[in-house]
Amino acid sequence: MADAPNIPEIPADWTEPEQWVWARIAAGETADLNARDRNDDPAFEDLDPMEANGWTQNRRLRVKFLQTILFYGHKLVGWVLGSFIVAGLAGTTQRERD
């Protein structure tokens, strides 16, 4: 999506709906697939999450995608915390004593 500023790079293996959802999230917008489908087809009726009818591939988000967007921040914090632990164990955080 060209009009959304500062969108992090989208992995090449993400599907079209995953790319659409991520572009909205990264732009600070709501990722409403029903609204997207109403824009494409004014006769579209919102789907019921409790019913299987109408749920096509253009609305599916894979577990891998959800894990990536939900746990990316945790992964970064883990790396930072791990770096501090390694530095502490290596003694690089201690001051020299006179």
C-alpha positions as CSV (number, residue, x, y, z in Angstrom):
1,M,0.0,0.0,0.0
2,A,1.8,3.1,-1.2
3,D,-0.1,5.7,0.7
4,A,0.7,4.3,4.2
5,P,3.9,5.8,5.7
6,N,6.7,3.7,7.2
7,I,5.2,0.2,6.7
8,P,7.7,-2.4,7.7
9,E,8.7,-4.8,5.0
10,I,6.1,-7.4,4.2
11,P,7.5,-11.0,3.9
12,A,7.3,-12.4,0.3
13,D,5.3,-15.5,1.5
14,W,2.4,-13.5,3.0
15,T,-0.9,-13.9,1.2
16,E,-2.9,-11.0,-0.1
17,P,-5.2,-10.8,2.9
18,E,-2.2,-11.0,5.3
19,Q,-0.5,-8.1,3.4
20,W,-3.8,-6.1,3.4
21,V,-4.3,-6.6,7.2
22,W,-0.6,-5.8,8.0
23,A,-0.7,-2.6,5.8
24,R,-3.8,-1.4,7.8
25,I,-2.3,-2.3,11.2
26,A,1.0,-0.6,10.3
27,A,-0.9,2.5,9.2
28,G,-2.8,2.5,12.5
29,E,-6.1,1.7,10.9
30,T,-8.7,-1.0,11.6
31,A,-8.2,-4.2,9.5
32,D,-11.9,-4.9,8.9
33,L,-12.2,-7.6,6.2
34,N,-16.0,-7.0,6.0
35,A,-15.5,-3.3,5.3
36,R,-12.9,-4.3,2.6
37,D,-15.3,-6.6,0.9
38,R,-18.2,-4.1,1.1
39,N,-16.0,-1.6,-0.7
40,D,-15.3,-4.1,-3.4
41,D,-18.9,-5.3,-3.7
42,P,-21.7,-3.0,-2.2
43,A,-24.1,-6.0,-2.2
44,F,-21.7,-7.9,0.2
45,E,-23.3,-8.9,3.5
46,D,-21.0,-9.2,6.6
47,L,-20.0,-12.7,7.4
48,D,-21.0,-14.4,10.7
49,P,-17.9,-15.8,12.5
50,M,-20.1,-18.7,13.8
51,E,-21.0,-19.8,10.3
52,A,-18.7,-21.5,7.7
53,N,-20.5,-20.1,4.7
54,G,-18.7,-17.4,2.8
55,W,-15.3,-17.8,4.4
56,T,-13.1,-18.0,1.3
57,Q,-9.3,-18.0,0.9
58,N,-9.3,-14.2,0.5
59,R,-10.3,-13.8,4.2
60,R,-8.0,-16.4,5.8
61,L,-5.0,-15.4,8.0
62,R,-2.5,-18.2,8.7
63,V,-1.3,-19.0,12.1
64,K,2.3,-18.2,11.0
65,F,1.1,-14.7,10.1
66,L,-0.6,-14.2,13.5
67,Q,2.4,-15.5,15.4
68,T,4.6,-13.1,13.4
69,I,2.6,-9.9,14.1
70,L,1.6,-10.8,17.7
71,F,5.0,-11.9,19.0
72,Y,7.4,-9.8,17.0
73,G,7.8,-7.3,19.9
74,H,8.3,-10.0,22.4
75,K,11.1,-11.4,20.2
76,L,12.9,-8.1,20.2
77,V,12.6,-7.7,23.9
78,G,13.9,-11.2,24.4
79,W,17.0,-10.4,22.3
80,V,17.7,-7.2,24.3
81,L,17.2,-9.0,27.6
82,G,19.3,-11.9,26.5
83,S,22.1,-9.4,25.5
84,F,22.1,-7.9,29.0
85,I,22.2,-11.4,30.6
86,V,25.1,-12.4,28.5
87,A,26.9,-9.2,29.2
88,G,26.3,-9.6,32.9
89,L,27.6,-13.2,32.9
90,A,30.6,-12.2,30.9
91,G,31.4,-9.5,33.5
92,T,31.3,-6.6,30.9
93,T,28.8,-4.7,33.0
94,Q,31.0,-4.5,36.1
95,R,33.1,-1.5,37.0
96,E,36.7,-1.8,37.7
97,R,37.5,-1.5,41.4
98,D,40.4,0.7,42.6
